[in-house]
Amino acid sequence: MLDFGQNPIERQLLLSAQFLHKELPVRLAHRVAELENLPYGLSAKKHILQVRDWYVESFRDLRSFPHVKDAADELKFTELLRGIYRRHANAVPVMAKGVSELREELRAQVGPRFAGQQRLTELPEIHQFLDGFYLSRIGIRILIGQHIALHEPPKPNHIGLICTKCSPVLVAQDAINDARSICMREYGDAPEVSVYGSPDFVFPYVPSHLHHMLFELVKNSLRAVQDRFTDSDDPAPPIRLVVAEGGEDVTLKVSDEGGGIPRSGLANIWTYLYSTAKSPVDPRQVEDADSGPVVLAGYGYGLPISRLYARYFGGDLQIISMEGYGTDAYLHLNRLGTSQEPLP
């Protein structure tokens, strides 16, 4: 992507548009087929049908668009892509509503078996589908977003969405400021976060992805520490964020002393709609999908989707916890750019 977008001349943009014109309908069609064949009656839920209709509409728009032959066609095609990009902006919260409805129905039917936070771990097919669906969505939005971004006025050190000199420490500072301001708003206070690493270290990455992942990890740590120390006479210990530069990976570790997660509950943190928040958001209560939250705090989507963002570019996210003490999150980012796109 870096090599291709280095000099976005007319011919490059034309090739990109021709590739997307062929590739995107295939990816959208796969998702439509999956959305229509989900188990437990999930395909018939109003919100799932809404997402399916968006995908069908985008598929039709792309298939009815004539072959991209010249620069004028390419500009029209880019406008079409902008519309598609906007149309799918809220797919995650809308899907969350549909899955949440299913969860509540199953809980009502089977009672205690789905009580507590174990309620969705029994449905591996739904999890597998959501992992594939959201990973595919990240891929589609990167491909479309990159093409659109190559049309924007050039930003220093950027090739489309990719920052060629992304500083993990500076992105971390932004994510920390955003997470602490939310913590302040919720609790009236926020633990300190200490960052260890050089702001001068840079590597190519998509800053918005990195911000999303770090924001999620820091937000979880702030909440855990704040909940544990709210009524304590001891001061809340700071959260530590360490940036390590390796030959293959850049690794960021977020460490807190928020009391940790019991070992029996560790599998749940990768489960969609499991939230550690005291009052998780009920997605069914969020009426207006168009103003859906950008950050899904309380939806229980933060960690699984952050892990997909990491895996999309060949990295990973691991959580190691000590119950009674705290949690360490290791975010591995592949810096070689040698990984293939992971398609579901």
Contacts in CASP RR format, 6 or more apart in sequence:
PFRMAT RR
TARGET T0000
AUTHOR 0000-0000-0000
METHOD contacts of the structure
MODEL  1
MLDFGQNPIERQLLLSAQFLHKELPVRLAHRVAELENLPYGLSAKKHILQ
VRDWYVESFRDLRSFPHVKDAADELKFTELLRGIYRRHANAVPVMAKGVS
ELREELRAQVGPRFAGQQRLTELPEIHQFLDGFYLSRIGIRILIGQHIAL
HEPPKPNHIGLICTKCSPVLVAQDAINDARSICMREYGDAPEVSVYGSPD
FVFPYVPSHLHHMLFELVKNSLRAVQDRFTDSDDPAPPIRLVVAEGGEDV
TLKVSDEGGGIPRSGLANIWTYLYSTAKSPVDPRQVEDADSGPVVLAGYG
YGLPISRLYARYFGGDLQIISMEGYGTDAYLHLNRLGTSQEPLP
1 146 0 8 1.000
1 159 0 8 1.000
1 162 0 8 1.000
2 159 0 8 1.000
2 162 0 8 1.000
2 164 0 8 1.000
2 204 0 8 1.000
4 12 0 8 1.000
4 16 0 8 1.000
5 12 0 8 1.000
5 146 0 8 1.000
5 150 0 8 1.000
5 159 0 8 1.000
5 160 0 8 1.000
6 159 0 8 1.000
8 150 0 8 1.000
8 151 0 8 1.000
10 71 0 8 1.000
10 74 0 8 1.000
12 150 0 8 1.000
13 71 0 8 1.000
13 74 0 8 1.000
13 78 0 8 1.000
13 147 0 8 1.000
13 150 0 8 1.000
13 151 0 8 1.000
14 68 0 8 1.000
14 70 0 8 1.000
14 71 0 8 1.000
14 74 0 8 1.000
16 147 0 8 1.000
16 150 0 8 1.000
17 68 0 8 1.000
17 73 0 8 1.000
17 74 0 8 1.000
17 77 0 8 1.000
17 78 0 8 1.000
17 147 0 8 1.000
18 67 0 8 1.000
18 68 0 8 1.000
20 77 0 8 1.000
20 81 0 8 1.000
20 143 0 8 1.000
20 144 0 8 1.000
20 147 0 8 1.000
21 62 0 8 1.000
21 65 0 8 1.000
21 67 0 8 1.000
21 68 0 8 1.000
21 77 0 8 1.000
23 143 0 8 1.000
24 58 0 8 1.000
24 62 0 8 1.000
24 84 0 8 1.000
24 140 0 8 1.000
24 143 0 8 1.000
24 144 0 8 1.000
25 59 0 8 1.000
25 62 0 8 1.000
25 63 0 8 1.000
27 136 0 8 1.000
27 139 0 8 1.000
27 140 0 8 1.000
28 55 0 8 1.000
28 58 0 8 1.000
28 59 0 8 1.000
28 62 0 8 1.000
28 140 0 8 1.000
29 59 0 8 1.000
30 136 0 8 1.000
31 55 0 8 1.000
31 133 0 8 1.000
31 136 0 8 1.000
31 137 0 8 1.000
32 52 0 8 1.000
32 55 0 8 1.000
32 56 0 8 1.000
32 59 0 8 1.000
34 129 0 8 1.000
34 133 0 8 1.000
35 43 0 8 1.000
35 48 0 8 1.000
35 51 0 8 1.000
35 52 0 8 1.000
35 55 0 8 1.000
35 133 0 8 1.000
36 43 0 8 1.000
36 52 0 8 1.000
37 43 0 8 1.000
38 48 0 8 1.000
38 126 0 8 1.000
38 129 0 8 1.000
39 123 0 8 1.000
39 125 0 8 1.000
39 126 0 8 1.000
40 102 0 8 1.000
40 106 0 8 1.000
40 123 0 8 1.000
40 126 0 8 1.000
41 102 0 8 1.000
42 48 0 8 1.000
42 98 0 8 1.000
42 99 0 8 1.000
42 102 0 8 1.000
42 126 0 8 1.000
43 49 0 8 1.000
43 52 0 8 1.000
45 98 0 8 1.000
45 101 0 8 1.000
45 102 0 8 1.000
46 98 0 8 1.000
47 94 0 8 1.000
47 95 0 8 1.000
47 97 0 8 1.000
47 98 0 8 1.000
47 101 0 8 1.000
47 289 0 8 1.000
48 95 0 8 1.000
48 98 0 8 1.000
50 94 0 8 1.000
50 289 0 8 1.000
51 91 0 8 1.000
51 94 0 8 1.000
51 95 0 8 1.000
54 87 0 8 1.000
54 88 0 8 1.000
54 91 0 8 1.000
55 88 0 8 1.000
57 87 0 8 1.000
58 84 0 8 1.000
58 87 0 8 1.000
58 88 0 8 1.000
61 80 0 8 1.000
61 84 0 8 1.000
62 80 0 8 1.000
62 84 0 8 1.000
65 76 0 8 1.000
65 77 0 8 1.000
65 80 0 8 1.000
66 73 0 8 1.000
67 73 0 8 1.000
68 74 0 8 1.000
68 77 0 8 1.000
78 147 0 8 1.000
78 148 0 8 1.000
78 151 0 8 1.000
81 144 0 8 1.000
81 145 0 8 1.000
81 147 0 8 1.000
81 148 0 8 1.000
82 148 0 8 1.000
84 144 0 8 1.000
85 141 0 8 1.000
85 144 0 8 1.000
85 145 0 8 1.000
85 148 0 8 1.000
88 137 0 8 1.000
88 140 0 8 1.000
88 141 0 8 1.000
90 289 0 8 1.000
90 290 0 8 1.000
90 292 0 8 1.000
91 137 0 8 1.000
92 134 0 8 1.000
92 137 0 8 1.000
92 296 0 8 1.000
92 301 0 8 1.000
92 305 0 8 1.000
93 283 0 8 1.000
93 286 0 8 1.000
93 289 0 8 1.000
93 292 0 8 1.000
93 293 0 8 1.000
93 296 0 8 1.000
93 299 0 8 1.000
94 289 0 8 1.000
95 130 0 8 1.000
95 133 0 8 1.000
96 272 0 8 1.000
96 273 0 8 1.000
96 283 0 8 1.000
96 296 0 8 1.000
96 299 0 8 1.000
96 301 0 8 1.000
97 283 0 8 1.000
97 284 0 8 1.000
97 286 0 8 1.000
97 289 0 8 1.000
98 283 0 8 1.000
99 120 0 8 1.000
99 126 0 8 1.000
99 130 0 8 1.000
99 272 0 8 1.000
99 273 0 8 1.000
99 283 0 8 1.000
100 273 0 8 1.000
100 282 0 8 1.000
100 283 0 8 1.000
100 284 0 8 1.000
101 284 0 8 1.000
102 126 0 8 1.000
103 114 0 8 1.000
103 119 0 8 1.000
103 120 0 8 1.000
103 273 0 8 1.000
104 284 0 8 1.000
106 114 0 8 1.000
106 119 0 8 1.000
106 123 0 8 1.000
107 114 0 8 1.000
107 115 0 8 1.000
107 119 0 8 1.000
113 122 0 8 1.000
114 120 0 8 1.000
114 122 0 8 1.000
117 265 0 8 1.000
117 268 0 8 1.000
117 274 0 8 1.000
118 268 0 8 1.000
119 273 0 8 1.000
120 126 0 8 1.000
120 127 0 8 1.000
120 271 0 8 1.000
120 272 0 8 1.000
120 273 0 8 1.000
120 274 0 8 1.000
121 267 0 8 1.000
121 268 0 8 1.000
121 271 0 8 1.000
126 272 0 8 1.000
127 271 0 8 1.000
127 272 0 8 1.000
130 272 0 8 1.000
130 304 0 8 1.000
131 304 0 8 1.000
131 308 0 8 1.000
131 344 0 8 1.000
132 344 0 8 1.000
133 344 0 8 1.000
134 304 0 8 1.000
134 305 0 8 1.000
134 308 0 8 1.000
135 308 0 8 1.000
135 311 0 8 1.000
135 312 0 8 1.000
135 342 0 8 1.000
135 343 0 8 1.000
135 344 0 8 1.000
136 343 0 8 1.000
136 344 0 8 1.000
138 308 0 8 1.000
138 309 0 8 1.000
138 312 0 8 1.000
139 312 0 8 1.000
139 341 0 8 1.000
142 161 0 8 1.000
142 206 0 8 1.000
142 312 0 8 1.000
145 160 0 8 1.000
145 161 0 8 1.000
146 160 0 8 1.000
146 161 0 8 1.000
146 162 0 8 1.000
149 158 0 8 1.000
149 160 0 8 1.000
149 161 0 8 1.000
150 159 0 8 1.000
150 160 0 8 1.000
152 160 0 8 1.000
157 163 0 8 1.000
157 164 0 8 1.000
157 165 0 8 1.000
158 164 0 8 1.000
161 206 0 8 1.000
161 208 0 8 1.000
162 204 0 8 1.000
162 205 0 8 1.000
162 206 0 8 1.000
163 204 0 8 1.000
163 205 0 8 1.000
163 206 0 8 1.000
163 207 0 8 1.000
164 202 0 8 1.000
164 204 0 8 1.000
165 202 0 8 1.000
165 203 0 8 1.000
165 204 0 8 1.000
166 202 0 8 1.000
166 203 0 8 1.000
166 204 0 8 1.000
166 205 0 8 1.000
166 206 0 8 1.000
166 207 0 8 1.000
166 210 0 8 1.000
167 199 0 8 1.000
167 200 0 8 1.000
167 201 0 8 1.000
167 202 0 8 1.000
168 201 0 8 1.000
168 203 0 8 1.000
168 205 0 8 1.000
168 210 0 8 1.000
168 243 0 8 1.000
168 250 0 8 1.000
168 252 0 8 1.000
168 333 0 8 1.000
169 195 0 8 1.000
169 197 0 8 1.000
169 198 0 8 1.000
169 199 0 8 1.000
169 201 0 8 1.000
169 243 0 8 1.000
170 199 0 8 1.000
171 207 0 8 1.000
171 210 0 8 1.000
171 211 0 8 1.000
171 214 0 8 1.000
172 195 0 8 1.000
172 214 0 8 1.000
172 218 0 8 1.000
172 241 0 8 1.000
172 243 0 8 1.000
172 252 0 8 1.000
173 195 0 8 1.000
174 211 0 8 1.000
175 210 0 8 1.000
175 211 0 8 1.000
175 214 0 8 1.000
175 215 0 8 1.000
175 218 0 8 1.000
176 193 0 8 1.000
176 195 0 8 1.000
176 214 0 8 1.000
176 218 0 8 1.000
176 241 0 8 1.000
178 211 0 8 1.000
178 215 0 8 1.000
179 193 0 8 1.000
179 215 0 8 1.000
179 218 0 8 1.000
179 219 0 8 1.000
179 222 0 8 1.000
180 190 0 8 1.000
180 193 0 8 1.000
180 218 0 8 1.000
180 222 0 8 1.000
181 190 0 8 1.000
182 219 0 8 1.000
182 297 0 8 1.000
183 189 0 8 1.000
183 190 0 8 1.000
183 191 0 8 1.000
183 219 0 8 1.000
183 222 0 8 1.000
183 223 0 8 1.000
183 226 0 8 1.000
184 190 0 8 1.000
186 223 0 8 1.000
187 226 0 8 1.000
187 230 0 8 1.000
189 226 0 8 1.000
189 236 0 8 1.000
190 222 0 8 1.000
190 226 0 8 1.000
191 221 0 8 1.000
191 222 0 8 1.000
191 225 0 8 1.000
191 226 0 8 1.000
191 229 0 8 1.000
191 236 0 8 1.000
191 237 0 8 1.000
191 238 0 8 1.000
191 239 0 8 1.000
192 236 0 8 1.000
192 238 0 8 1.000
192 239 0 8 1.000
193 218 0 8 1.000
193 221 0 8 1.000
193 222 0 8 1.000
193 238 0 8 1.000
193 239 0 8 1.000
193 240 0 8 1.000
193 241 0 8 1.000
194 238 0 8 1.000
194 239 0 8 1.000
194 240 0 8 1.000
194 241 0 8 1.000
195 241 0 8 1.000
195 242 0 8 1.000
195 243 0 8 1.000
196 240 0 8 1.000
196 241 0 8 1.000
196 242 0 8 1.000
196 243 0 8 1.000
197 242 0 8 1.000
197 243 0 8 1.000
198 243 0 8 1.000
201 243 0 8 1.000
201 245 0 8 1.000
203 245 0 8 1.000
203 250 0 8 1.000
203 333 0 8 1.000
203 335 0 8 1.000
204 335 0 8 1.000
204 337 0 8 1.000
205 250 0 8 1.000
205 313 0 8 1.000
205 333 0 8 1.000
206 313 0 8 1.000
209 309 0 8 1.000
209 312 0 8 1.000
209 313 0 8 1.000
210 333 0 8 1.000
212 295 0 8 1.000
212 306 0 8 1.000
212 309 0 8 1.000
213 306 0 8 1.000
213 309 0 8 1.000
213 310 0 8 1.000
213 317 0 8 1.000
213 331 0 8 1.000
214 241 0 8 1.000
214 252 0 8 1.000
214 254 0 8 1.000
214 331 0 8 1.000
215 295 0 8 1.000
216 295 0 8 1.000
216 302 0 8 1.000
216 303 0 8 1.000
216 306 0 8 1.000
217 254 0 8 1.000
217 306 0 8 1.000
217 329 0 8 1.000
217 331 0 8 1.000
218 239 0 8 1.000
218 241 0 8 1.000
218 254 0 8 1.000
219 295 0 8 1.000
219 297 0 8 1.000
220 276 0 8 1.000
220 303 0 8 1.000
220 327 0 8 1.000
220 329 0 8 1.000
221 239 0 8 1.000
221 254 0 8 1.000
221 255 0 8 1.000
221 256 0 8 1.000
221 258 0 8 1.000
221 327 0 8 1.000
221 329 0 8 1.000
222 239 0 8 1.000
222 256 0 8 1.000
223 276 0 8 1.000
223 277 0 8 1.000
224 256 0 8 1.000
224 258 0 8 1.000
224 259 0 8 1.000
224 260 0 8 1.000
224 276 0 8 1.000
224 326 0 8 1.000
224 327 0 8 1.000
225 236 0 8 1.000
225 237 0 8 1.000
225 239 0 8 1.000
225 256 0 8 1.000
225 257 0 8 1.000
225 258 0 8 1.000
226 236 0 8 1.000
227 258 0 8 1.000
227 278 0 8 1.000
228 236 0 8 1.000
228 257 0 8 1.000
228 258 0 8 1.000
228 259 0 8 1.000
229 235 0 8 1.000
229 236 0 8 1.000
229 237 0 8 1.000
229 258 0 8 1.000
237 256 0 8 1.000
237 257 0 8 1.000
239 254 0 8 1.000
239 255 0 8 1.000
239 256 0 8 1.000
240 253 0 8 1.000
240 254 0 8 1.000
240 255 0 8 1.000
240 256 0 8 1.000
241 252 0 8 1.000
241 253 0 8 1.000
241 254 0 8 1.000
241 255 0 8 1.000
242 252 0 8 1.000
242 253 0 8 1.000
242 255 0 8 1.000
243 250 0 8 1.000
243 251 0 8 1.000
243 252 0 8 1.000
244 250 0 8 1.000
244 251 0 8 1.000
244 252 0 8 1.000
244 253 0 8 1.000
246 335 0 8 1.000
247 335 0 8 1.000
248 334 0 8 1.000
248 335 0 8 1.000
248 336 0 8 1.000
249 315 0 8 1.000
249 332 0 8 1.000
249 333 0 8 1.000
249 334 0 8 1.000
249 335 0 8 1.000
250 332 0 8 1.000
250 333 0 8 1.000
250 335 0 8 1.000
251 330 0 8 1.000
251 331 0 8 1.000
251 332 0 8 1.000
251 333 0 8 1.000
252 330 0 8 1.000
252 331 0 8 1.000
252 333 0 8 1.000
253 328 0 8 1.000
253 329 0 8 1.000
253 330 0 8 1.000
253 331 0 8 1.000
254 328 0 8 1.000
254 329 0 8 1.000
254 331 0 8 1.000
255 326 0 8 1.000
255 327 0 8 1.000
255 328 0 8 1.000
255 329 0 8 1.000
256 326 0 8 1.000
256 327 0 8 1.000
257 325 0 8 1.000
257 326 0 8 1.000
258 325 0 8 1.000
258 326 0 8 1.000
258 327 0 8 1.000
259 322 0 8 1.000
259 323 0 8 1.000
259 324 0 8 1.000
259 325 0 8 1.000
259 326 0 8 1.000
259 327 0 8 1.000
260 321 0 8 1.000
260 322 0 8 1.000
260 323 0 8 1.000
260 324 0 8 1.000
260 325 0 8 1.000
260 326 0 8 1.000
260 327 0 8 1.000
261 269 0 8 1.000
261 276 0 8 1.000
261 319 0 8 1.000
261 321 0 8 1.000
261 323 0 8 1.000
261 327 0 8 1.000
262 323 0 8 1.000
263 321 0 8 1.000
263 323 0 8 1.000
266 319 0 8 1.000
266 321 0 8 1.000
268 274 0 8 1.000
269 276 0 8 1.000
269 303 0 8 1.000
269 319 0 8 1.000
270 303 0 8 1.000
270 304 0 8 1.000
270 307 0 8 1.000
271 304 0 8 1.000
272 300 0 8 1.000
272 301 0 8 1.000
272 304 0 8 1.000
273 280 0 8 1.000
273 299 0 8 1.000
273 300 0 8 1.000
273 301 0 8 1.000
274 300 0 8 1.000
275 281 0 8 1.000
275 298 0 8 1.000
275 299 0 8 1.000
275 300 0 8 1.000
277 297 0 8 1.000
277 298 0 8 1.000
277 300 0 8 1.000
279 298 0 8 1.000
280 298 0 8 1.000
280 299 0 8 1.000
280 300 0 8 1.000
281 293 0 8 1.000
281 296 0 8 1.000
281 297 0 8 1.000
281 298 0 8 1.000
281 299 0 8 1.000
283 299 0 8 1.000
286 292 0 8 1.000
286 293 0 8 1.000
293 299 0 8 1.000
296 302 0 8 1.000
296 305 0 8 1.000
303 317 0 8 1.000
303 319 0 8 1.000
306 317 0 8 1.000
306 331 0 8 1.000
307 316 0 8 1.000
307 317 0 8 1.000
310 316 0 8 1.000
310 317 0 8 1.000
310 331 0 8 1.000
310 332 0 8 1.000
310 333 0 8 1.000
311 317 0 8 1.000
311 342 0 8 1.000
312 341 0 8 1.000
312 342 0 8 1.000
313 333 0 8 1.000
313 334 0 8 1.000
313 337 0 8 1.000
313 339 0 8 1.000
314 334 0 8 1.000
314 339 0 8 1.000
314 342 0 8 1.000
315 332 0 8 1.000
315 333 0 8 1.000
315 334 0 8 1.000
315 339 0 8 1.000
316 332 0 8 1.000
317 329 0 8 1.000
317 330 0 8 1.000
317 331 0 8 1.000
317 332 0 8 1.000
318 329 0 8 1.000
318 330 0 8 1.000
318 332 0 8 1.000
319 327 0 8 1.000
319 328 0 8 1.000
319 329 0 8 1.000
319 330 0 8 1.000
320 327 0 8 1.000
320 328 0 8 1.000
320 329 0 8 1.000
320 330 0 8 1.000
321 327 0 8 1.000
321 328 0 8 1.000
END
